């Protein structure tokens, strides 16, 4: 029996978005489990469970997905639910992405960026149904992925479309059809959130910033090593440095580049009189490229630079209580199916052979993957853990002079 001043202890069955976002004990990552060159071949429940155990061993407890048009996201929620039933201590939450398109997106017809796709309503309905079915797992719904940034020429929409669906979901929370603890956002490029080109500073964007529960922004210094290379290139005052020093200096500049883009979004938000969390919905660094970022381009991609970026970003965001949905957990070869060496296929921290890339070598050394496999393969190190062999593939960044000569 309880004494007169005692209250029954509250049993917390799961945590809320407010408790896990920005919590360094709940690492976040972007997830796709596709193994093949086509998403027509969906990962099985068993494969999804394998991946969840690997990520849980890494300390990852929040996943980001991208769409519900395909079966992966619903199957992922089922897999996590089964793992929770098998082990009461298993903990994994999901930021559920609902894909948003404009009219004629991906059809071969001219995209109409002023009108949204008719499929958007169905995608939002599917997100709602999954959030209702798995309230203990789905903690966030993200309306769109890079759906407002203008360089997404195949499908982008205006902010009023994203605002419409964010408001719809917020209304469902108010009516009790969705949990009041569910957070609603949109995951988009830093510029789309007002951190760059002032032409994005519209009334609809202001209203969107006020409507979401937090901002999920993207930053990619690696891509900018080609499109905006001045920050990346070796300046004249560093020509006398060793190659190792030049690489480290470039990685530090890349890190500061990402921080500055995060700060630019936060500063714009605060200029509107709004103060909400600004988390990183995507950032990452590919380990291979035969295009813009490889040997004939900015020379940004290799496992060492990727690992160094991962260390810098994780250390900063963990200390600053910023969730970073690092892109991405595993390599996925469907992204550039006709070019095996394309950078989009090589953003994973673990490759398709079950090998942990340089960023995770220390975790292999600690034995956290012991007993775990991916498609029957134990988690081992790339390059057999030989750093000297890895460094043979590491190039120093392009120089300012080379940039000018190529223009």
C-alpha positions, 0 to 999 in steps of 0.5 A: 500500500502507498503512504498518504503522500506517495504517488504511484511511480509513472511507467514510461513506455517510450520517450517523446521527440522532445526527449530524444532529439538533441540528446547525445545518448540517442544518435540519429542516422539516415537509413535505407536498407536497399542492397540491390541496384533497383528498389524493386527488390525490397529488403526483407524483414530479416534484413531490416532486423539485421541492420537495426541490430548493427545500428543499435550496437553503434548507439544509434536510436533514431532513424530517418526514412524518406518515403512511404510509397514503397514498402521499406518504411512500413516493413521497417516499423514492423521489424522494429516492433518485432525486435522490441517484442523480442527484447524489452530493452531494444529501443529504436525510434523513427523520423518518418518521411512523407515524400512531396512532389510537384505536378508532373514530377518524374513523368517526363513531362515539364514539372509544374512547380506551382501545383502539387502532385495529386499523390501527396495526399495519399502519402500524407495519409499513409504517414498518418496511418503508420504514426497511429499504428506505431506511436511508440516508434514514430516520433517525427513526421517530415513533410518532404525531402528537399522539396522546396529547394529550387535545384531539385528541378525534377520535383520541388514545390513552393513552401505553401504546399509543405505548409499546407500539409504541416498544418494538416498534421498539426490539426490532427494532433489538436484533434487527438487523431495523432499524438500530441507528442509527435513532432512535425517538420520538413527536411530541407536544404539550409537555403530553403530554410532561409539560411542563404539566398534572400529570395527564399525569404517569403511569407509562406516560409515564415509561416512554415517556420512558425508551424513546424515543431523544429527545423530539419536542415541539410548541409553538404560541404562535400558537394560544395567542394565542387559547386562552391570550392573556394572554402575547400581549395588549398590557399596559397598560404598553405602551399608549404604545408605537408599533404597531411596538414593540407587535408586536415586544414581543408576538413576543418574548413569543411566543418566550419562551412557546415556549422556556418550553414546551421547558424545561418538557418538559426539566425534567420529563424530568430530574426522572425522572433522564433526560437525552436530547435534546429537539427541537422536532417542530413549531412554526409561525405562520400568515400568514392567518386569518379565525377565532380568530387574525385581525382579529376574534380575537387579530390574530396572523396575517400575514406579518410576524409569521410571518416574525419568529417564524421568525427568532427560533425558527431563531436560538435553536434553531440556537445551542442545537443543537436541531432544529426541524421548522418547520411547514411548508414549503409551504401546503397547502389540503386542511387546511381545504378548505371555508374558503380563509382558514382558518389551517390552509391558510396555515402554509407558508413558500412559498405555492401560487403559488410565492411565498416569504413574508416569512420567506424574502425574504432568501433570494430576494435572495441568489439561492438559488432561481435556476433552481428552479420549483414547478409551473412557477412561479419562486420570487418574493417575496410582495407583490412584495417591497414591505415597505410593502405587506406592513405594511398588512396587519399589525395590532397584537395584541389588548389585555388590556382587549379580552380581559376585555371579550370574556369 
